[in-house]
Amino acid sequence: MKLALFDCDGTLVDSAGLIHETMRRTFETFGKPEPRFEDTKAIIGLTLDIAESPEHLQALRLSVHREVADALGVDWESYCEANDLDPTAP
């Protein structure tokens, strides 16, 4: 083999669906709620040092918590208070 091509950011192939499915299964394996597709897509193509930055991880974490609160029909501020989260965090 003379060439190996890795398309990890969707440049050649629209891989966002596959990446999200991998994230969904990983979250499920660890007993965590499924992340939103928009949040998964927001980190595709970023370098790991940026994608795994505290800011991005916090945003993903909060989006998952918001999905849980919505699914439970719980007020967001009350949910944040009960789970020690900042409801104003981005």
Secondary structure, 3 states (H helix, E strand, C coil): CCCCCCCCCCCCCCCHHHHHHHHHHHHHHCCCCCCCHHHHHHHCCCCHHHHCCHHHHHHHHHHHHHHHHHHHCCCHHHHHHHCCCCCCCC
